[in-house]
Amino acid sequence: MLERIAGLADELRDVEIRLGDPAVQSDPRQLAELGRRHKQLDEIVAVGGRLRDMTEDLEEARRMHADAAGDERAELREMIDELEAATAAAGDELRVLLLPPDPNEGRNVIVEIRGAAGGEEANLFARDLYLMYQAFAKRRRWKLEALASSPSDLGGFTEVSGMISGDQAWTRLKHEAGTHRVQRVPVTESQGRVHTSSATVSVLPEAQEVEVEISDSDLQIDVYRSSGPGGQSVNTTDSAVRVTHLPSGIVVSMQDEKSQLQNKQKALRVLRSRLLQAEQQRASAEQSAMRRGQVGAGDRSEKIRTYNLKENRVTDHRLGLTLYKLDRVMAGELDELSDALVQDEQRSLLAADHSA
């Protein structure tokens, strides 16, 4: 690994030179790509340098230990044990960093939540999930920008979406895609019976304009008046926008902004991201079975997690992990689940890389 780090250190220096090139600085796409690569390489080279130094210290300590006696020998043995543990940990960290980078790392993330099975209770659960991710974003100091929402009659959402940006936002949130199931007594239940409802979560990497070109001739744009719960009109102008991408059939509607132009711009951002995801899924399906498994995590038919309010329990079915602190999870304390999902993905990628 250390031999490979030397080559990456050379690449890091080359990237730093290119980042100072005025031509690169005037090209947003190239600047963003080089910026992401610089961050990846800088971390790899730093860990590699630390591993190299510890390896040299370990070799020196072993040489000294062979000639030492008494208390000095015991002290060196203790030092060797500590260095061996630290070297092994740094090696594991470096192997993870050397895995092929996720092409979406560093992108903003669009999270879309929809009420699914369970009627109005599903819409209320969709609202609860949105508030959970909002609190999670606040805990991790991410920025959340509301994109669109369709309120339901009892204060839930038939659909709600937001843009989240921040360090490791994609790494942490991509595992949230799928069907989330809740088991609780609905507010509409008069006899105290527990019902099961569900909501779906879609997680999309935001696409830049230069990555996904959309021809005006491929778009059908309809405008209409915004509506609230029950379908009542909430303004008197045609500010809501529905954008249909004719080649793919993808439809995006936006109505939260008072300006028709702002709603159109938001709709196009979401449309580009959906087209990027579709293209990435096609490419990944052709490239490897491992990536097909990752794409499958976005299938809304998969129940990835169950939230049981009566038992204060949350179970992630992919990990077989159950936590009895649902109240804290819904308050945004998702780190334990998120850490476990990231580590599980890393183990799978390392196993696949080792067998390749």
C-alpha positions as CSV (number, residue, x, y, z in Angstrom):
1,M,0.0,0.0,0.0
2,L,2.8,2.4,0.9
3,E,4.2,2.1,-2.7
4,R,0.8,3.0,-4.1
5,I,0.7,6.1,-1.7
6,A,3.9,7.5,-3.3
7,G,2.1,7.5,-6.7
8,L,-1.0,9.2,-5.2
9,A,1.2,11.8,-3.5
10,D,2.5,12.7,-7.0
11,E,-1.1,12.9,-8.3
12,L,-2.0,15.2,-5.3
13,R,0.8,17.6,-6.3
14,D,-0.5,17.6,-9.9
15,V,-4.0,18.3,-8.8
16,E,-2.9,21.2,-6.6
17,I,-1.1,22.7,-9.6
18,R,-4.1,22.3,-11.8
19,L,-6.4,23.9,-9.2
20,G,-4.3,27.0,-9.6
21,D,-4.8,27.1,-13.3
22,P,-7.0,30.1,-14.4
23,A,-8.6,27.9,-17.1
24,V,-9.7,25.3,-14.4
25,Q,-10.9,28.0,-12.1
26,S,-13.2,29.4,-14.8
27,D,-14.7,25.9,-15.4
28,P,-17.1,25.1,-12.6
29,R,-17.5,21.4,-13.5
30,Q,-13.7,20.7,-13.7
31,L,-13.1,22.8,-10.6
32,A,-15.6,20.8,-8.6
33,E,-14.2,17.5,-9.8
34,L,-10.7,18.4,-9.0
35,G,-11.8,19.8,-5.6
36,R,-13.4,16.4,-4.7
37,R,-10.3,14.5,-5.9
38,H,-8.0,16.8,-3.9
39,K,-9.9,16.1,-0.8
40,Q,-9.8,12.3,-1.4
41,L,-6.1,12.4,-2.2
42,D,-5.2,14.7,0.7
43,E,-6.8,12.3,3.2
44,I,-5.2,9.2,1.7
45,V,-1.7,10.7,1.6
46,A,-2.1,12.0,5.2
47,V,-3.1,8.5,6.5
48,G,-0.4,6.9,4.3
49,G,2.3,9.2,5.8
50,R,1.1,8.4,9.3
51,L,1.2,4.7,8.5
52,R,4.7,5.0,7.0
53,D,6.0,6.8,10.1
54,M,4.5,4.3,12.5
55,T,5.9,1.4,10.5
56,E,9.3,2.9,10.7
57,D,8.9,3.5,14.5
58,L,7.7,-0.1,14.9
59,E,10.7,-1.6,13.1
60,E,13.1,0.5,15.2
61,A,11.4,-0.5,18.4
62,R,11.7,-4.1,17.5
63,R,15.4,-3.8,16.8
64,M,15.9,-2.0,20.1
65,H,13.8,-4.7,21.9
66,A,16.1,-7.5,20.6
67,D,19.1,-5.9,22.4
68,A,17.4,-4.6,25.5
69,A,17.0,-6.2,29.0
70,G,15.1,-5.7,32.2
71,D,12.8,-2.7,32.6
72,E,13.8,-1.2,29.2
73,R,12.9,-4.4,27.4
74,A,9.4,-4.4,29.2
75,E,8.9,-0.8,28.2
76,L,9.8,-1.5,24.6
77,R,7.5,-4.5,24.5
78,E,4.6,-2.2,25.6
79,M,5.6,0.4,23.0
80,I,5.6,-2.4,20.3
81,D,2.2,-3.6,21.3
82,E,0.8,0.0,21.0
83,L,2.5,0.6,17.7
84,E,1.2,-2.7,16.3
85,A,-2.3,-1.9,17.2
86,A,-2.1,1.7,15.8
87,T,-0.4,0.4,12.6
88,A,-3.1,-2.2,12.1
89,A,-5.9,0.5,12.6
90,A,-4.2,2.9,10.2
91,G,-3.8,0.1,7.6
92,D,-7.5,-0.7,7.9
93,E,-8.4,3.0,7.5
94,L,-6.1,3.3,4.5
95,R,-7.6,0.2,2.8
96,V,-11.0,1.8,3.1
97,L,-9.8,5.1,1.7
98,L,-8.2,3.3,-1.3
99,L,-11.5,1.8,-2.4
100,P,-12.8,3.3,-5.6
101,P,-14.5,6.5,-4.6
102,D,-18.3,6.9,-4.8
103,P,-18.9,9.2,-7.8
104,N,-21.6,11.0,-5.9
105,E,-19.5,11.8,-2.8
106,G,-19.4,15.5,-2.2
107,R,-22.7,16.2,-4.1
108,N,-25.7,17.8,-2.6
109,V,-28.5,15.3,-1.8
110,I,-32.2,15.5,-2.7
111,V,-34.4,13.6,-0.2
112,E,-37.9,12.9,-1.3
113,I,-40.5,11.4,1.1
114,R,-43.9,10.1,0.2
115,G,-46.7,8.6,2.2
116,A,-47.3,5.1,1.0
117,A,-49.6,2.4,2.5
118,G,-51.8,3.5,5.3
119,G,-53.8,6.5,4.1
120,E,-53.6,9.6,6.2
121,E,-51.4,7.8,8.8
122,A,-48.8,7.2,6.1
123,N,-48.8,11.0,5.3
124,L,-48.3,11.8,9.0
125,F,-45.4,9.4,9.1
126,A,-43.9,11.0,6.0
127,R,-43.9,14.3,8.0
128,D,-42.2,12.6,10.9
129,L,-39.5,11.2,8.7
130,Y,-38.9,14.6,7.2
131,L,-38.6,16.2,10.7
132,M,-36.2,13.3,11.6
133,Y,-33.9,14.1,8.7
134,Q,-34.2,17.8,9.4
135,A,-33.0,17.2,13.0
136,F,-30.2,14.8,11.8
137,A,-29.0,17.5,9.3
138,K,-28.9,20.1,12.1
139,R,-26.9,17.7,14.4
140,R,-24.3,17.2,11.6
141,R,-24.3,20.9,10.7
142,W,-25.6,20.3,7.2
143,K,-27.8,22.8,5.4
144,L,-31.3,21.8,4.5
145,E,-33.2,23.7,1.8
146,A,-36.9,22.9,1.5
147,L,-37.8,22.1,-2.1
148,A,-41.5,21.1,-2.3
149,S,-44.3,19.8,-0.2
150,S,-47.9,18.7,-0.6
151,P,-49.7,18.9,2.8
152,S,-52.4,16.4,3.7
153,D,-55.6,17.1,5.5
154,L,-54.4,16.2,9.0
155,G,-51.1,18.0,8.8
156,G,-48.9,15.4,7.2
157,F,-47.4,15.3,3.7
158,T,-48.4,13.2,0.8
159,E,-45.0,14.3,-0.6
160,V,-42.2,16.4,0.7
161,S,-38.6,17.0,-0.5
162,G,-35.5,18.9,0.5
163,M,-31.9,19.5,-0.6
164,I,-29.2,18.7,2.0
165,S,-25.6,19.8,1.6
166,G,-22.7,19.2,3.9
167,D,-19.7,17.0,4.6
168,Q,-20.5,13.3,4.1
169,A,-24.2,14.0,3.4
170,W,-24.3,11.6,0.5
171,T,-22.3,8.9,2.3
172,R,-24.7,9.0,5.3
173,L,-28.1,9.6,3.5
174,K,-27.9,7.2,0.5
175,H,-28.6,4.3,2.8
176,E,-32.0,5.9,3.8
177,A,-33.5,5.1,0.4
178,G,-36.3,2.5,0.5
179,T,-39.5,1.8,2.4
180,H,-39.8,2.8,6.1
181,R,-42.5,1.1,8.1
182,V,-44.2,2.4,11.3
183,Q,-46.2,0.5,13.8
184,R,-48.3,2.7,16.1
185,V,-51.8,3.7,17.1
186,P,-53.0,6.3,14.5
187,V,-54.5,9.5,15.6
188,T,-57.7,8.4,13.7
189,E,-57.9,5.2,15.7
190,S,-60.6,5.3,18.5
191,Q,-60.0,1.8,20.0
192,G,-56.3,2.0,20.5
193,R,-55.3,-0.6,17.9
194,V,-51.8,-0.6,16.5
195,H,-51.7,-0.1,12.7
196,T,-48.8,-0.6,10.3
197,S,-48.2,2.2,7.7
198,S,-45.3,3.1,5.5
199,A,-43.6,5.9,3.7
200,T,-41.0,5.8,0.9
201,V,-37.7,7.7,0.9
202,S,-35.8,8.4,-2.3
203,V,-32.3,9.8,-2.1
204,L,-30.8,11.5,-5.3
205,P,-27.4,13.1,-5.9
206,E,-27.9,16.6,-7.2
207,A,-26.8,16.9,-10.9
208,Q,-25.2,20.0,-12.2
209,E,-26.4,21.6,-15.4
210,V,-23.2,20.8,-17.3
211,E,-23.6,17.1,-16.4
212,V,-27.2,16.6,-17.6
213,E,-28.2,18.6,-20.6
214,I,-31.9,19.0,-21.2
215,S,-33.3,20.3,-24.4
216,D,-36.2,22.6,-24.2
217,S,-37.9,20.6,-27.0
218,D,-37.9,17.6,-24.6
219,L,-39.9,19.4,-22.0
220,Q,-43.6,20.0,-21.5
221,I,-44.2,22.7,-18.9
222,D,-47.6,23.3,-17.4
223,V,-48.5,26.0,-14.9
224,Y,-51.4,26.0,-12.5
225,R,-52.5,27.5,-9.2
226,S,-50.9,26.2,-6.0
227,S,-53.2,24.1,-3.7
228,G,-53.2,23.1,-0.1
229,P,-54.8,20.3,2.0
230,G,-58.0,19.1,0.4
231,G,-57.1,20.7,-2.9
232,Q,-58.1,24.2,-2.0
233,S,-56.4,27.0,-3.9
234,V,-53.8,28.9,-1.8
235,N,-53.0,31.7,-4.2
236,T,-54.6,33.5,-7.1
237,T,-51.8,33.3,-9.7
238,D,-50.6,30.4,-11.8
239,S,-47.2,30.0,-9.9
240,A,-47.1,26.3,-9.6
241,V,-45.2,24.4,-12.3
242,R,-45.3,20.9,-13.6
243,V,-42.4,19.8,-15.8
244,T,-42.6,16.6,-17.9
245,H,-39.5,15.2,-19.5
246,L,-41.0,13.7,-22.6
247,P,-38.2,11.1,-23.5
248,S,-38.2,9.5,-20.0
249,G,-41.8,10.3,-18.9
250,I,-40.4,11.8,-15.6
251,V,-42.7,14.4,-14.1
252,V,-41.7,17.0,-11.4
253,S,-44.1,19.4,-9.8
254,M,-43.2,22.4,-7.7
255,Q,-45.6,24.9,-6.0
256,D,-44.0,26.1,-2.8
257,E,-42.5,29.3,-4.2
258,K,-44.6,32.3,-5.0
259,S,-42.7,32.8,-8.2
260,Q,-43.3,30.7,-11.3
261,L,-39.7,31.1,-12.3
262,Q,-38.4,29.9,-8.9
263,N,-40.7,26.8,-9.0
264,K,-39.5,26.0,-12.6
265,Q,-35.8,26.3,-11.5
266,K,-36.4,24.0,-8.6
267,A,-38.3,21.5,-10.7
268,L,-35.4,21.4,-13.2
269,R,-32.9,20.8,-10.5
270,V,-34.9,17.8,-9.3
271,L,-35.4,16.6,-12.9
272,R,-31.7,16.7,-13.7
273,S,-30.9,14.7,-10.5
274,R,-33.5,12.0,-11.4
275,L,-32.0,11.7,-14.9
276,L,-28.5,11.5,-13.5
277,Q,-29.6,8.8,-11.1
278,A,-31.3,6.8,-13.9
279,E,-28.1,7.0,-16.0
280,Q,-25.9,6.0,-13.1
281,Q,-28.2,3.0,-12.4
282,R,-28.0,1.9,-16.0
283,A,-24.2,2.1,-15.9
284,S,-23.9,0.4,-12.6
285,A,-26.1,-2.5,-13.7
286,E,-23.8,-3.1,-16.6
287,Q,-20.6,-2.8,-14.6
288,S,-21.0,-5.1,-11.6
289,A,-23.4,-7.2,-9.5
290,M,-22.1,-5.4,-6.4
291,R,-23.3,-2.1,-7.6
292,R,-26.6,-3.6,-8.6
293,G,-27.0,-4.5,-5.0
294,Q,-26.4,-0.9,-3.9
295,V,-28.9,0.4,-6.5
296,G,-31.4,-2.2,-5.1
297,A,-31.3,-0.3,-1.8
298,G,-33.3,2.4,-3.5
299,D,-36.2,0.1,-4.5
300,R,-39.2,1.4,-2.7
301,S,-40.7,-2.1,-2.4
302,E,-37.9,-3.0,0.0
303,K,-38.8,-2.5,3.7
304,I,-35.5,-1.3,5.1
305,R,-36.5,-0.2,8.6
306,T,-39.4,-0.6,11.1
307,Y,-40.3,2.0,13.7
308,N,-42.4,0.6,16.6
309,L,-43.6,3.3,18.9
310,K,-45.1,1.1,21.6
311,E,-41.8,-0.7,22.2
312,N,-39.7,2.4,21.5
313,R,-37.9,0.2,19.0
314,V,-36.3,0.8,15.6
315,T,-35.0,-2.2,13.6
316,D,-32.9,-1.9,10.5
317,H,-33.6,-5.1,8.5
318,R,-30.5,-4.9,6.3
319,L,-28.3,-5.1,9.4
320,G,-30.5,-7.1,11.7
321,L,-29.8,-4.2,14.1
322,T,-32.5,-3.3,16.8
323,L,-32.2,-0.2,19.0
324,Y,-34.6,0.6,21.9
325,K,-34.4,4.3,21.6
326,L,-36.8,5.2,18.9
327,D,-37.6,8.5,20.6
328,R,-34.0,9.6,20.2
329,V,-33.7,8.4,16.7
330,M,-36.8,10.4,15.6
331,A,-35.2,13.4,17.3
332,G,-32.3,13.1,14.8
333,E,-29.9,10.8,16.6
334,L,-29.3,8.6,13.6
335,D,-25.6,8.3,14.0
336,E,-25.5,4.8,15.4
337,L,-27.6,3.5,12.5
338,S,-25.7,5.6,10.0
339,D,-22.3,4.4,11.3
340,A,-23.3,0.8,11.1
341,L,-24.6,1.1,7.6
342,V,-21.5,2.9,6.4
343,Q,-19.3,0.2,8.0
344,D,-21.4,-2.6,6.5
345,E,-20.9,-1.1,3.0
346,Q,-17.2,-0.7,3.6
347,R,-16.9,-4.4,4.6
348,S,-18.8,-5.5,1.5
349,L,-16.6,-3.3,-0.7
350,L,-13.4,-4.5,0.9
351,A,-14.5,-8.1,0.5
352,A,-15.3,-7.6,-3.2
353,D,-12.0,-5.8,-3.7
354,H,-10.1,-8.6,-2.1
355,S,-11.8,-11.3,-4.2
356,A,-11.4,-9.4,-7.4
